[in-house]
Amino acid sequence: MKHHPEQTPDQIFMGNESRENRLFRDSFCSWTSKTYGKTAYDINNRIIENMVPAFISVSEVKAAIEHQKHLLETNPQTAYGAEDNIRVWQEMVDKRTVF
């Protein structure tokens, strides 16, 4: 399901981010595939000034899910939070958004 006009089928829409704070926020983002679109929209499809849409790749999230599953299988004592990560990330993959 597409949640933003610029979203491709292999992307997850992460929401809109401030243009000014984008570089700062990138330093806290662990998804290496994060990319930005050009035009941000609100829930009524009106353009939001000074914001951009952010996307990450489905394949990166699927790989992270598999990694967490592997941790659970091989060493569950060190896999704290893995089950929650898997659940949340799978929802992102299924819905193609974080919302």
C-alpha positions, 0 to 999 in steps of 0.5 A: 500500500502506498502512503505517499505519492513519491513512495516506491513499492520497495519502500516504507514511508517513515513520515515527514521530517523537517528540512532544517533538522534532517542532517541532525536526525540522520545521525540518530537513524540506524536505517542505512537505506533512509532516503528523502522525497521532495514534497511532504503532505499532511493527512488532508494532502496539503503541502507542508512547507519546510518538511520532506518525506522519509523512506527506508527500504523494505529489504533492509527491514526484512534483513533486520527481522531475520537477524533478530530471529537468528539472535532469538534462535542462537542466543535468546539471553542476549536478544533482549527486545528482539520479539518486539522489534520483529513484531513492530518491523513486520507491521512496517513491512506489511503496512509499508508505513510506521503509522 
